[in-house]
């Protein structure tokens, strides 16, 4: 075989961009052929064709891994879904404009739409009494955890049975947050628990909020719910996975960051608070959204229905004047809660109840696909040791 078909170790390492140990590992695994150098028996030569094939494979793997890594964070779509999409700066639930739905629909109706229309008139199963715990957040976790510990796996269940269970779960979570305030629509029960008259303007604003935050495509908590559902876990377990993910400060806990920003603006003045954050290269929580470069339509629709407290209104105006960023739904939930004088944890509670409808829809859809979500990790740790 011609000498050009074989290359020295230094060249092989350069082509592969690897260390000597890695090249030796390829040889030991039979992926690269080696022979003594006729001109210097103390040195080895490596088959150039094997090195070229490995280099090409590594290049393809890098491209694939780069795409996969980019898809994890606001990147390209990674799975198929018929539930929700953001298109043209608008939010759509199964092709229907969420803003229009918020004009007339309840969360219960939107929940049925999200999960595919099953159960237009369902009789819910008996609901346990809300577990006792200090606050709304704790009660929400305990309620879903209790169901997750006892409910049947979702895999293999009939669609109607899952629809009944889905409707019951929404009621269980609402009861845990609102307490025993009787039946009726979810928004009215929450309104009553928080000192708003059922059927009044406060209740209507709560209804609109619930509809507009019921789902938001493949957000972090929806993806967590789908991962749990892909294992065949119960709907309650999938919802609990979603709730756990929602609790993070970069998701459902974002309203607390908005509240801290508002406190800074109240203490320093809006312009000074904004300038301080921009100077320190810190974000302005509650403003701007990666999916809505022209402004979050959910926030715009809700802000037409109430007047934020004066301090928050001034902050909103100043952020727009300085940065051109419009408020997003996190700012709006906090502002609406302040305007209605709701409990401090009300934004998280509203998010939890509303988004539970989305988590359940995603769990059901993932179960229908009958596919385990199990991505591969791109290992960047120490080089695996060579075995004899």
C-alpha positions in Angstrom: 0.0 0.0 0.0 1.5 3.5 -0.9 3.1 5.4 1.9 0.6 8.3 1.4 -2.2 6.0 2.6 -0.6 6.1 6.1 0.2 9.1 8.2 2.2 9.8 11.3 0.6 10.2 14.7 1.0 14.0 14.8 -0.8 14.4 11.6 -3.6 12.0 12.6 -4.1 13.9 15.9 -4.2 17.2 14.0 -6.8 16.0 11.6 -9.0 14.6 14.4 -8.2 17.5 16.8 -7.6 15.0 19.6 -4.9 14.2 22.1 -2.5 11.2 21.8 -4.6 9.2 24.4 -7.7 9.6 22.3 -5.9 8.4 19.1 -4.7 5.3 21.0 -8.2 4.7 22.2 -9.5 4.7 18.6 -6.8 2.1 17.7 -7.6 -0.1 20.7 -11.3 -0.1 19.7 -10.5 -1.1 16.2 -11.6 2.1 14.6 -8.2 3.1 13.2 -5.7 0.7 11.7 -2.0 1.1 12.7 1.3 -0.3 11.5 5.0 0.3 12.2 6.8 3.0 10.3 9.2 1.3 7.8 11.6 4.2 8.2 11.5 4.1 12.0 10.2 1.0 13.7 9.9 3.0 17.0 7.1 5.0 15.4 3.6 4.1 14.2 1.7 5.1 11.1 -2.1 5.3 11.0 -4.4 4.5 8.0 -5.4 7.8 6.4 -8.7 6.5 5.2 -9.7 5.6 8.8 -8.7 9.0 10.1 -10.7 10.7 7.3 -13.8 8.7 8.1 -13.5 9.4 11.8 -13.0 13.1 11.1 -16.1 13.2 8.9 -18.1 11.4 11.6 -17.0 13.8 14.3 -17.8 16.8 12.0 -21.3 15.5 11.5 -21.7 14.8 15.2 -20.6 18.4 16.1 -23.1 19.8 13.6 -25.9 17.7 15.1 -24.9 18.5 18.6 -24.8 22.2 17.9 -28.3 22.1 16.4 -29.6 20.1 19.4 -27.9 22.4 21.9 -29.4 25.5 20.2 -32.9 23.9 20.2 -32.8 23.6 24.0 -32.9 27.4 24.5 -35.5 29.3 22.4 -34.3 27.4 19.4 -35.8 25.3 16.6 -38.9 23.1 17.4 -37.9 19.7 18.9 -41.2 17.8 18.8 -44.6 17.9 17.1 -47.7 19.2 18.8 -51.2 20.2 17.8 -51.9 22.2 20.9 -50.4 25.7 20.9 -48.4 27.9 18.6 -47.1 31.5 18.4 -47.5 32.8 14.9 -47.3 36.4 13.6 -46.9 37.7 17.1 -50.2 36.1 18.3 -51.0 33.1 20.5 -53.2 30.3 19.1 -54.8 27.3 20.9 -55.4 24.6 18.3 -55.6 27.3 15.7 -57.9 29.6 17.6 -56.8 33.0 18.7 -56.2 33.1 22.4 -57.1 36.8 22.7 -60.5 36.2 21.1 -61.1 33.2 23.3 -60.4 35.3 26.4 -63.3 37.6 25.5 -65.9 35.0 26.1 -64.5 31.6 27.3 -63.8 30.1 30.7 -60.7 28.2 31.7 -62.8 25.0 31.7 -63.8 25.5 28.1 -60.3 26.3 27.0 -59.0 23.3 28.9 -61.3 21.1 26.8 -60.1 22.8 23.7 -56.4 22.3 24.6 -56.8 18.6 25.2 -58.7 18.0 22.0 -62.3 18.6 22.8 -62.9 15.6 25.0 -65.5 15.9 27.7 -67.8 18.7 26.7 -70.1 17.8 29.6 -68.3 15.6 32.1 -69.3 14.5 35.5 -66.2 15.0 37.7 -65.2 12.4 40.2 -65.3 13.2 43.9 -62.7 15.6 45.0 -60.9 15.2 48.4 -60.9 18.1 50.8 -58.0 20.5 50.2 -55.0 19.4 52.4 -54.2 21.8 55.2 -50.9 23.8 54.7 -49.7 27.3 55.4 -50.1 28.9 52.0 -51.6 28.6 48.5 -48.4 27.4 47.0 -47.9 24.6 49.5 -51.5 23.5 49.2 -51.1 23.3 45.4 -48.1 21.0 45.7 -49.7 18.8 48.3 -52.9 18.4 46.3 -51.1 17.2 43.2 -48.6 15.1 45.1 -51.4 13.2 46.8 -53.1 12.5 43.5 -49.8 11.6 41.9 -49.1 9.0 44.6 -52.4 7.2 44.0 -53.7 7.8 40.5 -53.4 5.2 37.8 -50.8 5.5 35.1 -52.1 7.3 32.1 -50.7 4.9 29.5 -53.3 2.6 28.1 -56.3 4.5 29.6 -59.4 5.3 27.6 -59.7 8.8 26.3 -62.9 9.5 28.1 -61.5 8.3 31.4 -58.5 10.6 31.0 -60.8 13.5 30.2 -62.8 13.0 33.4 -59.6 12.8 35.4 -58.2 15.9 33.7 -61.3 17.9 34.6 -61.2 16.6 38.2 -57.5 17.6 38.5 -58.3 21.2 37.6 -60.9 21.2 40.3 -58.6 19.6 42.8 -56.0 22.3 42.2 -58.5 25.1 42.4 -59.9 23.8 45.6 -56.4 23.5 47.1 -55.7 27.2 46.3 -59.2 28.7 46.9 -60.3 26.5 49.7 -63.9 25.3 50.1 -65.8 28.1 48.5 -68.4 26.0 46.7 -68.8 25.0 43.1 -69.1 27.1 40.0 -66.6 28.3 37.4 -63.0 28.3 38.4 -62.6 32.1 38.0 -65.5 32.8 40.2 -64.3 30.4 42.9 -60.9 32.2 42.9 -62.5 35.6 42.9 -64.7 34.7 45.9 -61.7 33.3 47.8 -59.8 36.6 47.1 -62.6 39.0 48.1 -63.9 39.7 44.6 -67.6 39.4 43.8 -68.3 36.3 41.6 -69.4 37.6 38.2 -68.0 41.1 38.9 -65.2 42.9 37.0 -62.5 41.4 39.2 -63.8 37.9 38.5 -63.9 38.7 34.8 -60.3 39.9 34.8 -59.3 36.7 36.6 -61.1 34.7 33.9 -59.2 36.5 31.1 -55.9 35.9 32.8 -56.6 32.2 33.3 -57.5 31.8 29.6 -54.5 33.7 28.3 -51.9 31.9 30.4 -53.4 28.4 30.1 -50.7 27.3 27.7 -47.7 28.8 25.9 -46.3 26.2 23.4 -43.4 24.1 24.6 -42.4 26.2 27.6 -40.2 24.7 30.4 -43.1 23.4 32.5 -45.0 21.9 29.6 -41.8 20.1 28.5 -41.4 18.8 32.0 -45.0 17.5 32.0 -44.4 15.8 28.6 -41.2 14.1 29.9 -43.1 12.7 32.8 -46.1 11.7 30.6 -43.7 10.0 28.2 -42.9 7.4 30.9 -46.6 6.5 31.2 -47.0 8.4 34.5 -50.4 9.6 35.7 -51.8 13.0 34.6 -51.4 14.2 38.2 -47.7 13.2 38.1 -47.2 15.0 34.9 -49.0 18.1 36.3 -46.8 17.9 39.4 -43.7 17.9 37.2 -45.1 21.0 35.5 -45.8 22.7 38.8 -42.3 21.9 40.1 -40.8 23.5 37.0 -43.1 26.5 37.2 -41.8 27.2 40.7 -38.4 28.3 39.4 -37.5 32.0 39.4 -37.0 31.9 35.6 -40.6 30.7 35.0 -43.6 31.1 37.2 -41.5 32.8 39.8 -40.7 35.6 37.4 -43.4 37.8 38.9 -41.4 38.0 42.1 -38.5 39.5 40.1 -41.0 42.0 38.7 -42.0 42.9 42.2 -38.4 43.5 43.2 -37.9 45.7 40.2 -41.0 47.7 41.1 -39.7 48.1 44.6 -36.5 49.5 43.3 -38.4 51.9 41.1 -40.5 53.0 44.1 -37.4 53.6 46.2 -35.1 55.2 43.6 -37.5 56.5 41.0 -38.3 54.7 37.7 -35.6 56.3 35.7 -32.9 55.7 38.3 -34.0 52.1 38.8 -33.9 51.4 35.0 -30.6 53.2 34.6 -29.0 51.2 37.5 -30.0 47.9 35.9 -28.9 48.9 32.4 -25.6 50.1 33.8 -25.1 46.8 35.6 -26.2 44.9 32.5 -29.1 43.4 34.4 -32.4 42.5 32.9 -35.6 44.5 33.2 -38.0 41.7 34.5 -41.5 42.0 33.2 -40.6 43.7 29.9 -39.9 42.2 26.5 -40.3 38.6 25.4 -38.2 36.5 23.0 -41.3 35.2 21.1 -43.0 38.6 20.8 -40.5 41.2 19.4 -43.4 43.6 18.9 -44.9 43.1 22.4 -46.7 40.4 24.3 -50.3 40.3 23.0 -51.5 38.7 26.2 -50.3 41.6 28.3 -51.7 44.2 25.9 -55.1 42.5 25.9 -55.2 42.4 29.7 -53.9 45.9 30.2 -56.9 47.2 28.3 -59.1 45.8 31.1 -57.7 47.4 34.2 -55.6 50.3 35.3 -52.3 49.4 37.0 -51.5 51.2 40.2 -49.8 54.6 39.6 -46.3 53.5 40.5 -46.4 50.5 38.2 -47.9 52.6 35.4 -45.0 55.1 35.7 -42.5 52.3 35.6 -44.2 50.9 32.5 -44.1 54.2 30.7 -40.5 54.9 31.6 -39.3 51.5 30.5 -41.0 52.1 27.1 -39.5 55.5 26.8 -36.0 54.4 27.6 -35.8 50.9 26.0 -38.9 50.5 23.8 -39.7 47.3 25.6 -43.4 46.6 26.2 -44.7 44.8 29.3 -45.0 41.1 29.2 -47.5 38.8 31.0 -45.4 38.6 34.1 -45.6 42.3 34.7 -49.3 42.2 33.9 -50.1 39.5 36.3 -48.3 41.3 39.1 -50.0 44.6 38.2 -53.4 43.0 38.0 -52.9 41.3 41.4 -51.9 44.7 42.9 -54.8 46.5 41.3 -57.3 43.9 42.7 -55.5 43.8 46.0 -55.1 40.0 45.7 -52.7 38.0 48.0 -49.0 38.3 47.3 -48.9 34.7 45.9 -51.9 35.2 43.6 -49.8 35.6 40.4 -48.2 32.2 41.0 -51.6 30.7 42.0 -53.2 32.0 38.8 -50.3 30.7 36.7 -50.6 27.3 38.4 -54.3 26.8 37.9 -54.3 28.1 34.4 -51.2 26.3 33.2 -52.4 23.0 34.7 -54.9 22.9 31.8 -51.9 23.1 29.4 -49.8 20.6 31.3 -52.6 18.0 31.2 -53.2 18.6 27.4 -49.5 18.1 26.7 -49.5 15.0 28.9 -52.4 13.5 27.0 -50.9 14.3 23.6 -47.5 12.9 24.6 -49.2 9.7 25.8 -50.9 9.4 22.4 -47.5 9.6 20.7 -46.4 6.6 22.9 -42.8 7.6 22.7 -40.3 8.0 25.6 -38.5 11.3 25.7 -34.9 10.3 26.3 -32.4 12.7 24.7 -28.6 11.9 24.7 -26.1 14.0 26.7 -23.1 15.4 24.9 -20.3 14.3 27.2 -17.6 16.9 27.9 -16.0 15.3 31.0 -12.6 13.5 31.4 -11.6 11.2 28.5 -12.9 7.6 29.2 -10.1 5.3 30.2 -8.9 2.7 27.8 -9.7 -0.9 28.7 -7.5 -3.9 27.7 
